[in-house]
């Protein structure tokens, strides 16, 4: 499959392009649109970035292209609630993701002790705010790295999550 130039940086096009490496049904928009049940013209407009896909279309592409990151990143960037509660993640190689997880867990004992110290009196005092914010940032980093690893597993080893 020849890589399109106009859509080459579009996540939906990239997912179809990668899926076409193992499934010839995705080599053309025409064939992909039949598998997905999305009009070919609409699929082209999605891949060119002219329209945002509906959540149902993202679910279809995610499932058929084996690209679970599409649904997660759609929710974190397009859904009004998701934008407030989720951070977009990038799936990289297993070894890179493992190192990111291990790096984010490096200071877990210190985090645990800080949480215990701060929560001892049942409230976050003004002088504890900076340390508490640091804890929240570390926990978000752990969460994002864990989500990226989970998405990698869904994509590569077909977990049930």
C-alpha positions in Angstrom: 0.0 0.0 0.0 1.4 3.3 -1.0 1.4 5.9 1.8 -0.9 8.9 1.1 0.7 12.3 1.5 -2.2 14.4 2.4 -3.4 12.1 5.2 0.0 10.8 6.3 -0.1 12.4 9.8 -3.8 11.6 10.5 -4.1 9.0 13.3 -7.1 7.3 11.6 -5.2 7.0 8.3 -2.1 5.7 10.1 -4.2 3.1 11.9 -5.7 1.9 8.6 -2.2 2.0 6.9 -0.8 -0.2 9.7 -3.7 -2.6 9.6 -3.2 -3.0 5.8 0.2 -4.5 6.5 -1.5 -7.6 7.8 -5.0 -7.3 6.2 -5.4 -6.4 2.5 -9.0 -5.3 3.2 -7.6 -2.1 4.4 -5.3 -1.3 1.5 -7.9 1.0 0.0 -10.5 3.3 1.4 -13.1 1.6 -0.7 -12.4 -1.8 0.7 -12.0 -0.5 4.3 -15.3 1.5 4.0 -17.1 -1.8 3.2 -15.6 -3.6 6.1 -16.3 -0.7 8.5 -19.7 0.2 7.2 -18.6 3.8 6.8 -19.2 5.6 3.5 -16.0 5.9 1.5 -16.3 9.6 1.1 -16.8 10.1 4.8 -13.9 7.8 5.6 -11.8 10.0 3.3 -12.9 13.1 5.0 -12.1 11.6 8.4 -8.6 10.5 7.2 -7.9 13.9 5.7 -9.0 15.6 8.9 -11.9 17.5 7.3 -14.5 16.0 9.8 -14.3 14.4 13.2 -15.5 10.8 13.3 -18.5 9.8 15.4 -17.6 7.7 18.5 -19.3 4.7 16.9 -16.9 5.1 13.9 -13.9 5.3 16.1 -15.0 2.1 17.8 -15.3 0.4 14.5 -11.9 1.6 13.3 -10.3 0.7 16.6 -11.7 -2.9 16.5 -11.1 -3.7 12.8 -7.7 -2.0 12.6 -6.6 -3.5 16.0 -5.8 0.0 17.2 -7.2 0.4 20.8 -5.3 3.6 21.1 -7.9 5.2 18.8 -10.7 4.9 21.2 -8.7 5.9 24.2 -7.2 9.0 22.5 -10.6 9.9 21.0 -12.0 10.0 24.5 -9.1 12.0 25.9 -9.1 14.6 23.1 -12.6 14.8 21.6 -15.0 13.9 24.4 -15.7 16.9 26.6 -15.7 14.8 29.8 -12.6 12.8 28.7 -10.7 16.0 28.0 -11.1 16.9 31.6 -10.4 13.5 33.1 -8.0 11.7 30.7 -4.6 12.4 29.2 -3.7 11.2 25.7 -1.2 8.4 25.6 1.3 7.1 23.1 1.9 3.4 22.5 5.5 2.8 21.9 7.6 -0.4 22.0 7.2 -2.9 24.9 10.7 -2.3 26.1 10.3 1.5 26.1 6.9 1.3 27.9 8.4 -1.1 30.5 11.2 1.4 31.2 8.7 4.2 31.5 6.6 2.2 34.0 9.7 1.2 36.0 10.9 4.8 36.0 7.6 6.1 37.2 7.6 3.5 40.0 11.1 4.3 41.1 10.0 6.5 44.0 7.0 4.5 45.0 8.2 4.1 48.6 8.8 7.9 48.9 5.3 8.5 47.5 3.7 6.0 50.0 5.5 7.7 52.9 4.5 11.2 51.7 0.8 10.1 51.4 1.0 8.6 54.9 2.5 11.8 56.4 0.1 14.1 54.7 -3.0 12.0 55.5 -2.1 11.4 59.1 -4.3 14.3 60.3 -7.1 13.6 57.8 -6.5 16.8 55.8 -4.1 18.5 53.4 -2.6 21.6 55.2 -1.5 24.7 53.3 2.2 23.8 53.9 1.6 20.3 52.5 0.0 21.5 49.2 3.2 21.6 47.1 4.1 18.1 48.2 0.6 16.9 47.6 0.6 18.3 44.1 3.8 16.5 43.5 2.2 13.3 44.6 -0.7 13.8 42.3 1.6 14.5 39.4 3.6 11.3 40.1 0.4 9.3 40.3 -0.9 10.7 37.0 2.5 9.7 35.4 2.1 6.2 36.8 -1.4 6.0 35.6 -0.6 7.2 32.1 2.3 4.8 31.7 0.1 2.0 33.0 -2.6 2.9 30.5 -0.1 3.0 27.6 1.2 -0.5 28.6 -2.4 -1.8 28.9 -3.2 -0.5 25.4 0.1 -2.0 24.0 -1.0 -5.4 25.5 -4.5 -5.0 24.0 -3.0 -4.4 20.6 -0.3 -7.0 20.7 -1.3 -9.9 22.9 -5.1 -9.6 22.9 -5.8 -9.1 26.6 -9.4 -9.0 27.8 -9.3 -5.5 29.3 
